[in-house]
Amino acid sequence: MSPFSSVPPEDLLIDHFDRLPDSLLLLVFNKIGDVKALGRCCVVSRRFHSLVPQVENVIVRVDCVISNDDSSPSSSSSSPSSSDKSRNPFSNLFRFVFLGTIVKPYQFLTQFLGGPKRPSSSGSSSSSSSLFLAEDGEVDQGGVTHHSPTQVLKNFNEVRFLRIELPGGELGIDDGVLLKWRADFGSTLDNCVILGASSVVYSTKSANDNGADGFCATNNGGGGDDNGSIPESFYTNGGLKLRVVWTISSLIAASARHYLLQPIISEHKTLDNLVLTDADGQGVLCMNRDQLEELRVKPLSASSASKRTQVPALNMRLWYAPHLELPGGMVLKGATLVAIRPSEQSAVAMARKEVSDVSWVSMAFEEPYGTAAKMLVKRRTYCLEMNSF
């Protein structure tokens, strides 16, 4: 007997899916989040097409980065080898920071998310490899139209939580080297934390057995265990210079990402939280609702030539350990933690006697790197200052 034999014929013609409330469908769409998947949902029905722009939780995964001086997009699958990066650690950074435009091929979303169609070129003499950025945020490359995240998001009207993920970090580093950063921005830099290590190895030895390679740092009155001074070799073998390069490179990458977010922030007044990260987990830029509103109210201090937000004068605190063993056997050699704040904020914190508060530093990274930060901030600090750039 058919399972539908007892169902009245008129009920078989009813689409029971239509009985689901819009609030339930929006809950599902918010769980999906990914812009590509939401674009596919748009083609299912008129109802889906009208509900998708109301999604509050959106994730944009950028497929490629197109440079004005590069005829082909670079993506996570076609990124330069580590040997190329090590020869010129600023090569990828330069293309992204000064010349690059983040784009993503969303031609299949155009009719649903409001992107205008571009007329096909009638001239066959134009170079198929030429790139240009139109005012509407589109890039033509060999007949393929790429849309910037700004263009893709233009018809999402209720976005509250936005996550944009680049295909890879901007900073080229050697294999085995650890470099991670997290930056919080308002109208300019609020703070930045950088964790680096010259190499990462795994050991079966018990934790806290550091021997002669135990932590060393100078004391600036910040407290912590007295483990001696930073070894002279740190200054003479390029260790300090390398960490300065890490710091400046991370700040430039963070300020470049911040600069690129301006159109999205200005157009989406409903945003409560914005994160711009990368698939490598190298860098994370975060902005909460107060910081987003600050950027809308205060004029942006930016350099149009370098395509990045200007960074103010900074105070830095550095913690260093030649050998840092983490639970689970991970060992960071030349472990370095740098906490950065604008000089004005540091002066206010000092006046309030909050200079020793480093909780925001130790919570900057996920595990196991969060543990590394917590271990390093117990050490004594080394202070630096940097002018605006």
N, C-alpha and C positions, 0 to 999 in steps of 0.2 A: 504494500500500500504506500502510495506517495505521501511524504511528510506534509505536503501542501493540500492533501485531499480534504482536510477539515477546515481549511482557511477559506473564508468567503472570497469569491472571485474579485470583488471590488477592492479588497485589502491587498491583493497581489499587485495592483496597479499603483499602490501608494509607495513613495520613496520615503521609507522610515528614517533615512539619514537626515532628511530635511527637518525632522522633529528635534534634532539636537540643537540646543541653544547656541547662539553666537559666542557666548562667554566660554563654553566648553571647547569650541573649535579654536578660539584664540589661545586658550591654554595649551592646546596641542601645537599650534603654530609657534608659540613662544618656546616650547621645548625643542622644536626643530631648529629655530634660530638662523641656520645657514642661509645666506641670501640665494645661492643657487637652488637649493631645495625649495625655498619659498617661491622662487620664480616658476618652478615646475608646478607648484600647487596652484599658481594663478591660472594655468591653462585648464584646470579640472572643471571649473564651473564659474558662472558669473558671481555666485555667492562667495567662493574662495577669492575671486579676483577683487571683490570689494572688502574682504576681511584682512587680507595680507598687509595692506598699508597701515593697519592698526596694530601690528605686532610691536611689542615693546622691547623685546630681547633679540638683538640682531648681531650676527657674526658675519664679517666679510673676510674671506680668505683670498688674499691677493695672489694671483697666479704668476705674475711676472713683473719685472721692473724694466721700463723702457727708458733708455737714455737718449738725449738729443744728439749725441755723437756716436750712437751705436745702432747699427741697422737691424739688429736682432734683439729681442727681449731676453733678459737674463732671468732665469727661474731657479728654483731649488734643484731641478733636474739637470740644468745646464750651467751651474755655477762653476767658476774657475776652480782648478785644483788647489789643494792646500799649498803646493809648492809655488804656484803663481801668487797666491795671497802673501806668502811669507816674503817673496822678493820685494813686493811693494804693498805694505799693509794698509796704505791709504788709497789704493787704486779703486776698490769697490766703494769706499767711503766717499771719494771725490765724485764718482758718477752718481751716487744716490743723493748726496747732500747738495751738490752744486748744480748738477745737470739733470738729475733723474726726475721722472714723474711716475708715481705709483699708478699702475693701470691694471685692469682686469678685463678679459674678453667676456662681455655680457650681451653679445648681440641677440641672443635668444631671449633676453629679458627686456629688450628695448620697448616692445609694444606694451608690456605690462607695467614697467616701472617708469614710463614717461620719457625714455630717451628718444630723441628725434632721429629719424632715418636720414642718412646722408646720401645724396645722389651719387650714383656711380660716375667715375671719371670717364669722360669720353675721349680723352687724349691718351694714346698709347705710348707717347714719348716720355711720359713722366716716369721717374725711377720708382720701381716697386719697393725699394728698400728705404725710401725717404720717410721720415717721421715728422709729424707736426702735431702740436697740441692746440686744438680749437678752443674757443671761449666756452663752449658747452661741456668741456671736460673730455672730449673724445680724441683718440689718436688713431690715425689711419696708418696701417703698416701692411703694404703689399695687398691691399684690398680687404684686409681684415680690420674691423672696427673694434677698438678697445675702449672700455669705459672706466673712468676713474671712480674710486669709491664715492666721491661726492656726487657724481652723476647717478650711480646705482642707487644711492640712498635718498634721492631727491623726493620720491613720492611716498616714503615712509613717514607718516605724520605723527606717530606717537612713540618714537624710539626713546627709551629711558636708559637701557643698558646696551652699550655698543662696544664690540670687540673687533678690532681689525688686526689681522695676522699677515705679516709679510712672509715671503717664501724663505728668507734667511736673514741673518744679522748682517749689518753693514760692514763690520770690522773684520778684516782678514787676519787670522791668527794661525800660528803653526799648529800642527796636530799635537795633541797632548797638553796644550796650554789651556788654562781655564780663564775665561773672562766673562763676567756677568755684571749687568748694571740694572738699576731701577731708579727712575726719576719721577718726581711729582712736580707738576707745573700748574700755575695759575696763569696770570698774564705774563709771568716769566718763571724762572726756575725757583721752586720752593725748597727742594732738597734732592740729593742724588746719592746713592750708595753703590759702590763698585767693589766687587769681589774678584780677585785674580790669583792665579798661581802659575808659576813657571812650568810646573808639570804636575800631573795627577797619576798616581800609581796606587796599586792595591797591595796590602801587606797582610800577612797572617799573624804578625806580632801583636801583642796586647796593646791596647790604647794607653796613652800617656807615657810611653817609654820612648822618650825623645833623646836621651843621652846627651852627647856633646852638641847636637844640633838643636837644643832647646831654644825656646823663644828668647829673642833679645830685642829690646827697644829702649829708647831714651825716655826719660820721665819729664812731662810738662806739668806735673801737679795733678794729672787726671786720675790718679789712684791706680789700683790694681797691683798684681804681684810684681815684685822686683826681680826681674830675670836678666839684669845686666843691660848692656847697651847694644845698639845695632852694630854688627860686625863691620870693620873697615872695608871688607870686600864688597859689601852692599853698595858702597859709593864708587869703588874703583873698577868693578867688573861690569858696570852698566845696569846694575839692578835698580837703582833709583831712577835713572834715565828712562828705563823701560816702563816703570810704573807711572812716571809723568806722562809718557806717551799714551798709556792705557787711559789715564784720567782725562786728558784732553780729547782723545778720540771718542770716548764714551760721551762726554759732554757735547761734542759737536753732533754726534749721532742723535742724541736725545733732543737737542735744540732744533735739528732739522726735522725730526718727526713732529715736534710741536708746531713748527711753522706750517707743515703740510696739513695739519688738522684744522686750520682756521676756517675754511669755508664750511666744513661739516658742523663745527661748533656754532657758527653764526646762524646757520639755517635750521638747526634742530634745537629749539628752545626747551624742549621737554627732557633733554638728556640729564640723567642723574649720575651716570658713571661712564667713563670712556677709558678704554685700554687699547694701546697700540703696541703689539708685541711681534715676535717673529717665531717661525717654526723651529729655529735652532735653540730657542730659549736664551738667547744672548742678552737681549735688552727688553725692558718693559717700561713704557711710559703710561702713567696713570693720572687721571683727573677726576676728582669728585664734584658734586654739584656746586659747592661753594667756589671751587677753583674754576669751574666752567663759567659760572656767573661773573667771577672776577675778570676773566678774559673778555667777556662781552662788554663789561663796563669800562675797563681801563684800556687805553690804546696799547696796541702791541708794539714792543720795541724790537724791531726786526731789521735784518739786513737783506734787502731785496737782491743784492748782488750775490750773496752767498746762500740765499734761500734757507735761512735759519733764524731762529729767535736769538736776539742778543742775550748773552749770559752776563749777569752783573758781577761785581767784585765778590770773591768767594773766600770763605774760611774753610779749611780742610783739616780733618783729623785722620791720621793714618795709623793703622795697627799692622805689625809685621811679625811673622813667625817663619823661620827657615824650614821648619818641619812641623806639620799639624796633622795628627792622626785622628780621624773621625770614627765614631762607632760604625762597625761594619767593615772596617779594614781600609777605607779610602784614606789615602795620604796626600795632602797638599804640600808640595815643596815650594818654598818661597811664597807662602800664603800672605796675601795683602788685602786689607779691608780699608776702603777710603770712604769717609762720611763727609758730605759737602753741603754747606748751607750758605746763602748769601751773607755777606758781612753784616748787613743791618740786622738780620734775624739773629745772628750769633751775638751781637751786642745786646739785643733785647734779652736773650736767654741768659747772658752773663749777669745782666742787671737783676734778673729775677732769680739768680742762683740756680738756674736749670741747666747749666753747662754740662753737668755730669749725667744728664738724662740721655741715654743712648738707646732707649727701648725701640725707637723708630728705626734704628740701624739694625738691631738684631732680628727684627721682624720683616726685613725687606725681602728675604728669599725663602723659597720653599725648601723642604728637606731634600738632600742632606746638607745643603748649603746654608740653611738657616742655623743649623748647629755650628757650622764653621764660623759664622758671624758672631754667634753668642760666645764661642770660645775666644775669639780674637778680641772682642770688646772688653774682656776681663784683663787684657794686657795693658801695659802703659802705652800712651799715645805719643805720636810725633806730629807736630802741627805745621801746616803750610798755609800760604796765602797766594791768591791768584787775582790779577786784575781782570776787569771785564773784557770780553772779546766777542 
